[in-house]
């Protein structure tokens, strides 16, 4: 199943993480704008290693920081960081320590060496190139959901911190379902299917051609399938032997492709060919149309995904099929790869 052409104007949710907004929170567009403006993004200073703040979703200088399109709120967080290799910092600090020892006859102690490394970092930061990463935020007030495209848990945590800093009364929890993604993926891959079947997933979902299975034993072995038919005895045999799915490529209604993870992130999220064919322009950027189309598709997919995972559970309620504790990350995993994981899974 081919991917659609790359687009850059609408919020590009290459990853999707879903949060539930605690009941009772609401904010007018004007109130949001005022709160965000107090934390507007300012680039790193000469000796600053990180800057976090809000920028204009449309990319227009001095434009609104909170956009409303068809009732949906769109925000954009910018994270800028500057890094200096630790080896360079140590080298500069060691040079200064050698100079101190040569001129005073005294070798710097641990406390002074720490200060020398801090001074070395500050002196090198102005020469470091800044790197920027944007994180999109979609707030669906009608359904009480907040969706972000943060690529890692660390970035997601940073985003949540930035949000609660500007909206003091906002409370977020990761969306939880009665059936864990890992349990559901195991069931879908284990289901007996015919050669014509696209997989054991329910409703409008189809299992595609990529998955990762991990064992929970001492070997911590990993098997990866890419561009591979997953409705086979080979895959089911791995599951019978105790390897559980941690990632599974799926598609929905032939319109959206993604890789579902055990933590319920949607990775490699992409609108498939044809979804934007009927897109009508709304000016030079097409921002409003693209936001309306992309959020509209997600508003249909998310409830169906929740239903496929047994429905949402109330935060704090014990999960009926609570997953086993994740095994500690091994120093080295035994990995078997089937296929070429450089290609899309669709």
Secondary structure, DSSP 8 states (H G I E B T S, - for coil): --B-----SS---SSBEEEEE-TT----HHHHHHHHHTTB-----TT-SEEEEE--TT--TT--SSEEETTEEEEEEEEEEE---HHHHHHHHHHHHHHHHHHHS----HHHHHHHHHHHHHHHHTTS-EEEEEEEEEEETTTTEEEE--SSHHHHHHHHHHHHHHSTT--EEE--BSS-HHHHHHHHHHS---TT---S--TTEEEEEEEEEEE-STT--EEEEES---SSHHHHHHHHTTEEEEEEEEEETTTEEEEEETTS-EEEEEEBTTTTTT----SSS-HHHHHHHHHHHHHHHHHHHHHHTT-B--TTS--TT---------SS--EEEES-TTS---
